[in-house]
Structures are given as structure tokens and as C-alpha cells.
């Protein structure tokens, strides 16, 4: 809904429709522009209407559950983990995760010595084939601007404290190179199977802003 | 600071800039926003507009528009501008088509397209 659009938080006066969306409401200016551009390009046979529909289905099929499956497999299969760290894209493809764009995937392993964080300072590049679309905060200025010079302060805002002796590495994405954080497997999960482990892995842990948590008491 | 900073750092390149607290907000995409994202992917597949061109197209909107338009509003305006520059569409064609699309939703027109 437009009333939670990130840019509406900044008291702008653009003619955005702030009312709740319902089917009997006329579309807004940019909604109309999107329809017009798309239809003109389809009329010119530059692509088919079916391609847009299919791509919407592809976007809907991408969620952090895919990344979680990759992480859980890496935690339980050392040979897979080695292949994943060597070539992220190829290893994901082994699990049936297709890459619908031309991007490479570099998987960054968190260890007791190194904590990784991913960002895109230039726009919003993100490992979409394995995580879906990024959250709004990832695309907004505070995260993009600050992650590279005060990652510990940024992490603290997510409630994450990384010990002083642990090195924090921030990786800045590009249009063709995307990153995924392989978080550390939490203690106490030795008896869990791959599926149970995957349930613990969150989107934010794979961006690197939080660790994977396991609360034995609650489980 | 010398003018060399102007060529070292383009407007989108905000890494390292001072900025405020992170607002942990997210929203489900509106239907048109998702269509806009799918359009971007399809434009990329067909080598009509790639990701880098899209990013530069957003940058070319300038500070005021970047600040006032929402994320996908910037995208669709950037796509339109790039398509004009490439000679794929003209501003006149887009204006006529937008009027046509808009007319589908006006009640007295009778037709829901």
C-alpha cells in the first residue's frame, strides 16, 4: 500500500495516491505510465505480453527460503559448501535454483574471525534469484551510505553486536556481481536435519545484519 | 575541497555519505510496481535497457526527482527517457498512449479495458 511507501516518510508533496488501493480506483500517474510503456513496446513486438506475466511469476517464486536451503545444505554437506564458496551460482544451480539474470553470485562465509555484510552503495543490487526482492531499508540512503564506514554502528541498529576482535568485511554489490552471506551455524543445532536448519535461516542473516539465532528453550 | 570530487563521485554513489538512522521499513510491492520490476527484467533480457543503463537513467533524473519520486516511479520515468533517447518511443506517442490508458478508467467512457 502506498501509505507505507518508504518515500512517503519524507513529507513529499508529489501527487501520490495515499488512499487504500481498491479495484474501483483509477490508477495513478506512474501506474498509467507503466501500462502505456509496456503496451507500446508489446505493440512494437519488442517482446510479448506473456513474457511480463512469466517474469512476474519468476519474481513471486523467489523468496529467502531458497537462500535458506542453500545455507542449510552448506552447513550439512562440506563438499557442497566448498563448491558454493568456489562458485556460488553454479552451486545454487545444483539445487535447482535458476538464475534468470546475468549475475554472478559470490558467497561470503562468516567465521569466528570474520563477519560479512552486503550492501549496494550505488543503487539496490541484491542476490534476487536466491533471496527475492530486497527490503526497502536496503534500498534507502541510511543503510547504503553508512554500511561502508560505520558497519558496527549499522549492525547495532539491527541489534547485532560483533566482538571487537572480529573483522567486519563489507562487500559492495554491482550490476553483475551479487553477494550472499553464509552465516555461522548456531551452537546447539548438531542434531538438526537440513530442513530444520533451513527454518532457522532468515533473509537478514543472509544480508549479514543479524546472526542466525537458535533458542533451544523455545524450540 | 576541489572540483575533482565532482568527477570522482556521481550522484548515486552515496557510500560513505553522512546519513541518519536506518528505518527498518519494507512494503509489499503494489501490482504496478511488480509489473515495473518485471518490465525491467524483460527489457534487460532483450538487451533494450540493461541494469547499468537503468541505474544511469535514474541518476540522470537529477536530485530533485530522485528525492521526490518513489523507487519504481523513478524506474518508469527513467525507462521512458532512455527509450526516447534510443529512438524506440517518442514523448508524443507515450502521451497519447497514457491518455488512452487513463480513459479506460473514467466511468463515463463506458469501457474498462
Interface residues (C-beta under 8 A of the other chain):
Chain A: X1 X2 X4 X5 X6 X7 X8 X9 X10 X12 X13 X14 X16 X21 X26 X27 X28 X30 X31 X32 X33 X34 X35 X36 X37 X38 X39 X40 X41 X44 X46 X47 X51 X52 X55 X56 X58 X59 X60 X100 X101 X102 X119 X121 X122 X123 X124 X125 X133 X135 X136 X137 X139 X140 X141 X142 X143 X144 X145 X146 X147 X148 X149 X154 X157 X158 X172 X175 X176
Chain B: X12 X13 X14 X15 X16 X17 X18 X19 X20 X21 X22 X23 X24 X25 X26 X27 X28 X29 X30 X32 X34 X35 X36 X37 X38 X39 X41 X42 X44 X45 X46 X48 X50 X51 X52 X55 X58 X67 X68 X69 X70 X71 X72 X73 X76 X77 X79 X80 X83 X88 X89 X93 X94 X97 X98 X100 X101 X102 X105 X106
